[in-house]
Amino acid sequence: MALGRRAEEVDYNGLCSIVSLSMFVQTGEDGMQSYRNDCDLASIELLACDMDCTLLDDAGRQPKCMPERIEALADAGVLFCPASGRPAPKLATMFPEHIDRIALCSDNGGDVRYAGSTIARSRIDVAVYREVLAAGMAYPNCVPVLCAYGDTFIPQRDQAYADEVSRFYATVSCVPSFEGIDIEANKVSLYLPNGNSRQAYEQTFRDRFGDTLSVVCAGENWVDFMAAGVDKGSGLAHLCRHVGIEASNVAAVGDTYNDISMLEFAGHSFVVDNAGPHMDEHARFRIPGNNDHGVAVLIDAILEAKGHPFT
């Protein structure tokens, strides 16, 4: 449930007081607790945040003053980490001012970077990703996408969807066929324009590939395939080992299935209020929805708890 006002109409300072004094102060009707009920926000040292439908509003915009909030988090000793299915080069373009002060958990944990340097990278065997691509080619109304870190490939037959795929991938090339392709890749994504990704995942791809790959439904239009054991949670684990942060001091925010692993990894787990009810069992707390700057509200609460109020 969103609060009903679009992002550009919200007075942010007013929103903080309205939210904190009303529906998010007490436990909701469904039993989910407000982020205000997390009494240990001051212990957070890493904030991992999903992008679409979490940090970004429905128009794809970040909250107002987000660059300043990232700076404030860094100054308060909190590492900010966007966690997304997007590849690192695309994700980095969304935070150009801070790439040396943040981490990136990209490709659903398949490419993890810290302060601009790669610290963990996975790879899918060529024979395996060819099989997934062939299955995607055969599935009705499906656009198979081969993700090779910074490079992305779709079949020529699906060229009409190149612009849509480019929303999430920096470099998209059309190839006549995937037959014989042999490049290093870390993810295959299937784009389902009809919004039936959950059905495709449950009825076809989970059972067919779940024993050899990490398969996840990533929103209503995407099914993603990574190397076995790779997900956002494993990506955060790599990052924590690298920077010396305990999982108990990690906060994670998400909205859908591919966020579950990082929510269950983190000591502080939050879902935005626009998340479906299936996410409630995977997080302890709820924040306002993506169209109401929920992540910004949480950041301000963390900064306040640390004695660094955002102004």
N, C-alpha and C positions, 0 to 999 in steps of 0.2 A: 504494500500500500504506500503510495506516495502522498505527500502532504497537500498536493493539488495545485501548487503554484509553480510555474515554469521558472527555470533558473534565472533568466534575465529579469524577472519580476520580483525576485526576492531581495529584501533588504537584509544583507548578511548579518549585521550586528543585531538587528531585530530578531532574525531567525534563531540565533544562538540562545537568546533569552526565552523566546517562545518555546523552543524545543526543550530546553532544560527545565522549564517550569511546568510543562504539560505532559504530553503523551509518553515521553521517553524517560521520565524520572522514576516511574514505578514499573513493576513487572507487568507486561502486557497480558491481554486476555488469553493468549496462547501459551503463556508461561515463559516466554523469552524475556530476558532482563535488559534494561537500559545499559548503555555504556557507562552511565553515571554510577552503576552498581559495581563496576570494577574498581575496587578500593586500592589497587596497586598499580595505577597507571604510571606512577613515577619510576617504576622499575623497568619500563620498556626501553630497550636499546636499539631495536630494529623494528621498523614498520614496513611490512610487505603489503602491497595493495594491488588488487586486480584493476584492470583498466575499464573495459566496456561494461556499462551498467553498474559500475562501482565508483571509480574516481570520475569517469566521464559521464556527463549527463546524456540524455537521449539524443541531443544534437551533436554529441562528440566533443563537448567542451569541458575543459578542466575548471574547477572552482576558481573564482576570483582570488587573486593574490596567492595563487599556489606557488609560484617561484619564491616569494618571500617566506612562505611557510616552510618550504624545503630548507631554505637557509636557516630559519629559526630552529628547525629540528636538528640540523647539523651542529649549530652552535650550542644546543642543549645536550649534545652527545647521543642523538638518535639518528641512525642510518636509515635513509628512505630507500625503498626498493620496489619499483614497479614490477609486478609479476603478471606476465601476459603470455598468451599464445603467439603474439607477434614475435618476429625475429628481432635480434638485438639492434641491427642497423635502423629498422623502422622505429623501434621503441626509443632509441637514443635521440631521434629527431624530435620527439615530444618533450624532451628535457635538455635542450641544447645548452642552457646556461649552467647546468649542474652536473654534467656527465662525470666530472672528476670528484664529485662529492657524494655520489649516490651509487647504488648497486643496481643491476638489472638481472631479473630472473625471467629470461625470454624463452620462447618456444616451449612453454609449459615445463620449464626446468631443463630443457635440452641444451641451453647455452647460458651460462651464468657469468656475469662480469662484475668487477668491483673497481671503481675509480678508473674506468676506461680500459681495464685489462681483463682478458678471459681467464677465469679460474677453474671452470669445469665445462666440458663439452662432450656430448654423447654422439653416437653414430648408429645408424640402422644399416644392417647388412644389405648389400645391393639386391640380392635375390629376394630378400624379404620385402623390401619396399616396392620392387617390381610387381610382386604378387598383390600387394595392397592397391597399387595404381591400377592394375588390371581389373581388380574387383570394383574399384570406383568407376572405371570406364564402363563396366557392364551394368552398374546400378542405375535405375531410372532417374533422370533429372539430377544428375550428380556431376560436379566439377572436381576432378582429382587435382590436387596441388602438391607438387614436390618441393620441399623446403630444404635448401642447401645453404643454411646459415644466412648469408646475405643475398643469395640468388634464389629466385622462385620461378617455377615452370608450370604451365598449364597446357593442355592439348589445344591444337589449332581449332578443333571443332567447337571449343568453348570460349573463343576469343571475345564473344559478346559480353562475357562476365569479367573481362580483364580489369575494367575500371572498379568493379566491386571488390575484387580480390586485392587490388592496389590500395584499398583503404587500410589494409592490414599488413601488406608486404611492400617493401621499398622498391624492389626491382622484379617486375613480372615479365617473363618471356614466353611466347607461344612456340610450341614445338610440334612438328607434324605428327609425331608418335612418341610414346615412352619406350617402345621396343628397342632393346639394345642400349638403353641409357645406362651410363656407368660413371656416376659422380658421387662424391662424398655428401651425404645428406643426413639430417638428424630428425626429420619429421615429415610425415605425409598428412595433409589435411584434405578432407572431403567437404566441399561446399555444397549445401543442399538448399537451393533457392526457394523451395517450397516450404521451408521451415519444419521439415520432418526429421530433424537429426536424431531426436530421441528414439523415434521408431526405427530408424536405420541402425542406430547403435544397438538397441535391445534385440531386434529381430534378425540382424545379419552380422554386423561387424564385431560385436563384443565376443560372441562365441567362436567366430571363425579365426580371429587373430589374438584373442585375449591371452592365450597360452604363450605366445612368443613376443608380444609387444605390449606396451602400456597403451590402452585404448580408452579414450574419454570423450564424453559428449561436452562440447565447449560452446554452449548456447544453442539456440533453436536452429541455427543454420550450419553448424560445424561439428564434424567428428574428427578428432585428432589422434594420430598414431605416433608414439615415440618408442625408443628402445625400452626394453623391459626394465622396470624399476625406476623409470624417469617420469617425474611429475613435478608439480610446483613444490610439493613438500620436500622431495629429495633435493631440488635445487636450493631451497632455503637451508637444508642441512649442510650442503657443500659450502654455502656462503658463511654460515655460522662457524663452521670449523676453520675457515680461512681467516675470519676476523676475530675469533675468540669470543663469541656471544652464545650464551646458553639458550636453549629452546624456551625455557621458562621466561626469558626476557624478550621474547619475540611477540609482536602483535601482527595478526594477519586479518585482512578485510576482503570479503568476496561476495559473490552473488549466485554462483551456479556450480555445476558438477565439477568442472576442472579446477575449482578452488578448494574442494573438500580436503585434498591431501595437505595443503598448507594450513588450512584451518585446524586440522587435527594435529599438525606438528607444533603449532604455536601455543605458547602458554596463555596468550590473550587472543581470543578468536571472536571476530565480529562479522555479522552480515548486515548489508544495507537493507532498509525496510522494503525495498522493491523486490527482494529475493523471494523466490517461491517457498511455500511451506516445507518442501522437502529438505531445505537447508537448515531448518531449525535444530535438528538433532546433531548438526556438525559444528555448531558455534555456541558460545556461552552468552554473547551479548548482541544487541541490535543497535544500529545507529540510524539516523535519518536516511532517506532514500537518495539515490544518485542525483535526482533533479533538485534536491534540497541540500546539496553540498555536504552530505553526511560525512565524507572523509575529512573535509575541512573542519567540521564540528569536532570530530574525534581528535584531530591534530591539535586543535586549540585546547581541548581538555587535557591531552598529554602534556603540552607545554605549560599549562597552568599547574598541573600536578608536580612538574619538575621545577617550579618556581621561575619559569621563563614565559610569562603570559604574552600572547601574541597581540600586538597593537597595530 
